Every structure is written in structure tokens, then in C-alpha cells.
Amino acid sequence: MDSTSRHNQGWLVRIDKVAQEHLADSVSPYHKVRSSTIVQRIGNGNRLSVVDVGCGYGLTLRGLAERGHDCFGCDISSDLVSYHRANSPWAQFRVSQIGRPLPFEDGQFDVAILAEVVEHCYDVAALLEAVKRCLKRPGGRLIVTTPYHAAVKCLALIVSGRYDTHFDPRGQHIRFFTVKSLSMMLHECGFRVNFWKGIGRCPCLYKSMLLDCVVE
């Protein structure tokens, strides 16, 4: 089974589990905190066109739509996209394909979101370039979240006996970033990081990190 099929199957299982509950209402407390952090970072202000690449549960898009923004989502799971088209009227949804251009026009969006996506990608640079193409220039914004890694957290994983499990080569995560390494990759792909913050848990042991950057 290839990665797209596994991704699709995973969403089928989650969709079946929520029954009459909307996917956006079935998330964990951490997902709610992460989505709220992204929504607050984008803010109210002027009406913006926003795309969530790897849109998942759709909670972030719902929060942004409630603030008056024009929202779009895409995912490689055709089943997830079909679900959202039928149940999530606050955004437009499209299927994206690995290795193919994102299904949007050049310079279409003010803001793009990559929430817990880059850690699953073999070619992160190609993904960032694909997203950059869809952003307006100058000033197009990209917000990225991904699991946080730093020396103290890795030490805590070692001490707690969870290091090997966390970095299991059979797991879904194939990329592990620090703030510095992700900032360097973003810079190499034409983005300038203006802000970062940790999300979840406590300083030095954050669950994830958020980087807010603009097209240079």
C-alpha cells in the first residue's frame, strides 16, 4: 500500500468513527490549541484568501471562515475531501496529488498553512516551492507547524526511555526539525521567518512549533 492509499485509509477510519459528529468537533484538546494559535496568528484584519494544505479535520478553516476569511483546503485523501465537500460549507476543498502541482492558480492566496505536514514529506523543499507558487508576491505569508525538536527535548526523550520509539523509522514522521533547521530550509526556498513560538506542553518541551514567514 503506497503513502496516498494509507493516508486515505486512515481518514476513512476516522470519518467512520465520528458518525454524526463533524470531524472538526472530534479533535483532541491539543488540536484545538494548535488551530486556535494559527487562527489568532492570522487574525481578523482585512479579508484574506487562505489555503490549508493538508487540511485534515478542517477545524482551522472553520475558525478562519468565522473571522470572515475566504478559505480553501486540499488533501491527498479523496475520501476526506469528499467528506468536507458534503459537510464543511465554510471552505472550498480540492484533492491534491503527491508530486503534482497544487490545484490552485499562481499567486492565488494571501496566506498558506502547512499544519503538521512537512514532517511527513520526503521532499520538503518541493512542497515549499509548490506552496510559494500559490502565494501572492510580495507579502504572501506561510504558517508552518511541525513537531518541536531541540536538545533539551531529545535529552528528555532519552531519560524517559522514549527516544527510540519517538524516532521509530517505521513511523509516519520521516523529518524532524529544530527551529534553526526549519528556518534554514524556509530561507533556502525563498521565505523569511518573522516569528516562531512553541505550542503545547511547556518551554523546551513543546509538542509543536509554529513559524510565521513571508515570501522574500
Long-range contacts (C-beta under 8 A, 24 or more apart in sequence): 3-98, 4-76, 4-77, 4-97, 4-98, 7-75, 7-76, 7-77, 8-76, 8-77, 8-78, 8-79, 8-80, 10-77, 11-75, 11-77, 11-79, 11-80, 11-83, 12-79, 15-79, 15-80, 15-83, 22-87, 22-88, 23-57, 23-58, 23-59, 23-83, 23-84, 23-87, 23-88, 24-57, 24-58, 24-59, 24-62, 24-88, 26-57, 27-57, 27-59, 30-200, 30-207, 31-57, 31-59, 32-59, 33-199, 33-200, 34-115, 34-116, 34-145, 34-199, 34-200, 34-208, 34-210, 35-59, 35-60, 35-63, 35-115, 36-63, 37-145, 37-197, 37-199, 37-210, 38-63, 38-113, 38-115, 38-143, 38-145, 38-210, 39-63, 39-64, 39-67, 41-143, 41-195, 41-210, 41-212, 42-67, 42-69, 42-111, 42-141, 42-143, 43-67, 44-68, 48-110, 48-111, 49-108, 49-109, 49-110, 49-111, 50-109, 50-110, 50-111, 50-112, 50-113, 51-102, 51-104, 51-108, 51-109, 51-111, 51-112, 51-113, 51-134, 52-91, 52-112, 52-113, 52-115, 53-96, 53-102, 53-112, 53-113, 53-114, 53-117, 53-127, 53-131, 54-114, 54-115, 54-116, 54-117, 55-80, 55-84, 55-91, 55-93, 56-80, 56-115, 56-116, 58-84, 58-88, 58-91, 60-113, 60-115, 61-88, 61-90, 61-91, 62-88, 62-90, 62-91, 65-90, 65-91, 66-90, 72-104, 72-109, 74-102, 74-103, 74-104, 101-130, 101-133, 102-130, 102-131, 102-133, 102-134, 104-134, 105-134, 106-133, 106-134, 107-133, 107-134, 107-135, 107-136, 107-137, 107-140, 108-134, 108-136, 109-134, 109-135, 109-136, 109-140, 110-135, 110-136, 110-139, 110-140, 110-141, 111-135, 111-140, 111-141, 111-142, 111-143, 112-140, 112-141, 112-142, 112-143, 113-142, 113-143, 113-144, 114-142, 114-143, 114-144, 114-145, 114-146, 115-143, 115-144, 115-145, 116-145, 116-146, 116-147, 116-208, 117-146, 118-144, 118-146, 118-175, 118-177, 118-182, 119-146, 119-147, 119-173, 119-174, 119-175, 119-176, 119-177, 120-172, 120-173, 120-174, 120-175, 121-174, 121-175, 122-174, 124-175, 124-185, 125-185, 125-188, 125-189, 128-185, 128-186, 128-189, 128-191, 129-189, 129-190, 132-189, 132-190, 132-191, 132-215, 135-215, 136-215, 137-215, 138-214, 138-215, 139-214, 139-215, 140-214, 140-215, 141-212, 141-213, 141-214, 141-215, 142-186, 142-191, 142-212, 142-213, 142-214, 142-215, 143-210, 143-211, 143-212, 143-213, 144-182, 144-186, 144-210, 144-211, 144-213, 145-199, 145-208, 145-209, 145-210, 145-211, 146-175, 146-177, 146-182, 146-208, 146-209, 147-173, 147-176, 147-177, 147-207, 147-208, 147-209, 148-179, 148-198, 148-199, 148-206, 148-207, 148-208, 148-209, 149-176, 149-177, 149-178, 150-178, 150-179, 150-204, 152-204, 152-205, 153-204, 153-205, 153-206, 156-205, 177-209, 179-209, 179-211, 182-209, 182-211, 183-211, 186-211, 186-213, 190-215, 190-216, 191-215, 191-216, 192-216
